[in-house]
Amino acid sequence: MAVQTLAVSFVLPGVTIDMDAIDGDPAVRLSRAQSTLAKRGQYLDAMFGRPTLIAEGVNTNDTTPAALELIDLTDQGVTFPTGTFRQIKWRHFLQSDNDQFYVEYERWVAGAATPVLLGTRRVIHAHGVVATANVAYGLCHAAANYDSSDTAITTAVGTSDVATSSTAGSSIGNISTNTAVLTHPVARDGGKRVLGINASSDVATASESLYATVFPGASSTTMSIYTADTATPSADGFDDDGRLEVSFFILPPGDADLVMNSTHVELQVTGIASDETRHRVEVFVGPAVLVPFQGS
């Protein structure tokens, strides 16, 4: 089975990063930004919040995605001094023939001879355009109102409307044989998770209490919701007007992540299975924060 390969188009600025542009004294940085130094553009970029590094690459159209190096931050001159923490943010733009995705991440790195990637990367923002449709990623929500026949309706039940309660591209369908399908934008398996679910009836017309669970791995575009009556335990839907809501987390296909390769910090990208995939990554390197150990 073929494995995707990555052709790196370019890595900018194309010369070693001058870390004084990021960590140096503000007066020195300003002076050098106004000088004729060859690397004065790096000082201007840092002062005006522009990316430290920009790279693009294209994955081949193969069936097995692989995480491959797009940028070696260490080779580019980014340092992680011992006794410091440094924040790295990166913006990942991902395109295939019909789809466009964007995810912004951040992570802290502890400096040492072998740097340490701290905690878990955080998703700041994520969205996409799938076959011309605007869709949301990251923390998402889907809601549906139901009539007494368990048919999902778009009209309000009481004061609970659906249109403003579901994120772009996500919805919940009818309940049939105590099962409803939550449809969401195409997503990768890794990181897909359910954060919470609510099954409630209109208290003005019903007093039932439903229990609902969600299986997140039904497919790359769906989750399965199962409902049951808690009063007389059995598979059941709503007897009267009701509402289902699910909060969940998804990420688009493909990926860009910081990875340790021996003592080097790399930014690796993963393409989309069976699609030629273009990546653009913009990396923002934050100043080193001095955090030495204290005491014995």
Buried (B, 14 or more C-beta within 10 A) or exposed (E): EEEBEBEBEEBBBEEEBBBBBBBBEEEEBBBBBEEEBEBBBBBBBBBEEEBBBBBBBBBBBBEEBBBBBBBBBBEBBBBBEEEBBBBBBBBBBBBBEEBBBBBBBBBBBBBEEEBEBEEEBEBEEBBBBBEEEEBBBBEBBBBBBBBEEBBBBEEEBEEBBBEEBBBEBBBBBBBEEBBBBBBBBBBBEEBBEBEEBEBBBBEEEBEBEBEBEBEBEBEBBBBBBBBBBEEEEEEBBBBBBBBBBBBBBBBBBBBBBBEBEEEBBBBBBBBBBBBBBBBBBBBBBBEBEEEEEEEE
